[in-house]
């Protein structure tokens, strides 16, 4: 009787030879699959992964490090906040890093302090990472750090010297333009803008997208109003705009600010969308269930993270080659009940 190939709690840890035997392939094929190397058929890859999972086999990280000269880890410098956008991007970065076969190390900057970036990067380098992701949105100038591993900058220009830098556009400009164009398409003569904090790169990108849409249509550009991403700041700006009867459309650079803005407008007797249309930014699914449900543009967190990590891993594993072309992040407008044609057109 042929013994069943498997493992119980008393068995020694499985080896790559056990995986090869169960999958019916060579040990070299097992190595190629588990190291995510090319030139392996999908059928063989599927068998190897299934066998490894059945046996509970894990690639020996120490052996992998000795063989490749790499640690198999990627570090992330992230803003120290639990805001929806920041947290969502970090979640998708973690998934993309794990799917690429790397471990993730995260260091948060205290309250988004740009001066904390240098210390965060130094901490990651001391841990021996193969690459670094900068998800910090308010870097100001060169932070005075030299990094000898590839660095991915998500939505921000490079802020220090590295062996190789990769900059990934997260699509804020295109999304802001789409939000503004939606309101102009409804017939509004212009669109007011509630922007984020002035120091943030995201604020600048969204302002530029809003301005580009107005300029393309020959629409008047109202003064920019700034909040701090919170609903309270949106509420404060809404109170100031409510008395201006010429305002019929507002693009808010964040969903939470949009909700605060709508609340202030309604308190002042201005109806949304009958008197004023409002569009948010981020795509937080919670705001599909407020009154009125918020029209917004959805940030492509998953697409940006996966594409950025794909390029970073290429820079890590193939340092002497050109980066592959990057795919543009998708633009998704989610139309709900907070937008409508202006009162004059409806009449």
C-alpha positions, 0 to 999 in steps of 0.5 A: 500500500502506498503511504499517503504523502502528508504531514502530521504534528509529529512529523519533521518540517517538510522540505522542498524535496517533499514538495517536489515529490508530491507535485511530481516536479523537480526540486529546481522547479519548486525553487523557481515557483517559490522564488517567483521566477519565470519559465515555469508553466502555469500548470506546474506552478499550480501543482507546486503551490498546492503541494506546498500548502498541503504540506505546510511548507514555507520557503526558508527565509534565511537560505533565500537571503544567503542565496540572493543577498536580499532580506525579502522585506520592503519598508514603508514610511506612512503618515501617522494617521488613521484617515480613510485614504491613508489607511486604505492605501497602506492596506493595499500596499501590504497586500501587494508586498505580500503577494510579491513574496516579501515581508512588510515593515512599517514605520509611521511618522509622528503626526505627519512631521516631515522631519520624522521621515529621515528617522523613519527611513534610517530605522528601516535601513537598520532593519535591512530592507530591500526597498522603501515605499514613501507614502508620506504626503507632506514631504517638504524639500530634501530630507538629507538621507542617502539610501542604497536601496530602491525607493518608491514614492507614491504621489509625491516627488523624490525627496532624497537620494537613492540608488534608484527611485520610482515615482508612481502617480496615484491619479489625483489630478485626473480624478479632480478634473473628472469631479469638476467636469461632472459638475460643469457637464450638469450645466453649472457655470463654475465650480467652487473648490474646498481644498485640503491643507496647503502643505499636502501634495494631494491638495496641490494635485487636486487643485491643479485638476480642478483648475485644468477642468475650469480652464478647458471650459473657459469657466471663471475660477473662484478663490480656493478655500482650504480645510484640514480633511475633517468634517468640522473644517468642511462645516466651517467653510460651508457656513461661509459659502451658504450666504453666497447665492451665486454658488451652485456647485462645490468640489470638496477634496475629501469626502469627510469635508464634503459631508461637513459642508453639506450639513452646514448648507442644509442648516442655512436652508440651502438644499443639496442638490436642489440649490447646490451640488456637492462632489467629494473625493476618496470613495469612502463607501460609508458615504453612500448611506448619508442623506443625500448619498454623496457623489464622489470620485473613488481613489484607485488605492489597490491599482496604485499600490499594486502597480507601484510595488510591481515596479519597486520589486522590478527595481530590487530584483533586476537593478540593471534593467529599465523599468517596465511601462506603468499603467495609468490609474483608473478614473472612477466617478461615482454619481449619487444624489448630491449632484444635479443641474443648477436651479436655473436650468431646472426651471 
